[in-house]
Each structure stands twice: as C-alpha cells, then as structure tokens.
Amino acid sequence: MCQHQPPCPSAESADRESARLAAHHPEQGWSLLCNGVLLFEDTGELLPDGRVIAPHRPLGADRVMTAA
C-alpha cells in the first residue's frame, strides 16, 4: 500500500500512528494515514480490518493519581 521510502509502519505496528498523512480533515476530526488507519481527533483509531482502537489520550496533569 505504502510507496514511501522507507515505508511507513503497517497498520498492525505499534508505531502505526507515525505513518504519513494521506488525507487530513481537521474540520471533521479525522485523518487517513498512508497505512489505511483512520486516526480520530480524540486519539481513537479505526484499523483497515475494522478493529477499533479506543481513544488513548494521556491524562491531564490535574487528573494524574499519585500514591499517598
């Protein structure tokens, strides 16, 4: 699928989000990556095989829990 050199990471790779943008629609909240992954503004993903990756935003500093 990818014609870049070096090739972009596959949709199955842990670093799939580092693939190049194929289409970018910030007004709609999504981007299509070169590897076929739909990346959503909330950090959720839809993989080419239909699997869904839940949003994985880091917690804000005000919401981080620490041990007492």
C-alpha positions, 0 to 999 in steps of 0.5 A: 500500500505504502510507496514511501521510502522507507515505508511507513509502519503497517497498520498492525505496528505499534508505531502505526500512528507515525505513518504519513498523512494521506488525507487530513480533515481537521474540520471533521476530526479525522485523518487517513494515514498512508497505512489505511488507519483512520486516526480520530481527533480524540486519539481513537483509531479505526484499523483497515480490518475494522478493529477499533482502537479506543481513544488513548489520550494521556491524562491531564496533569490535574487528573494524574493519581499519585500514591499517598 
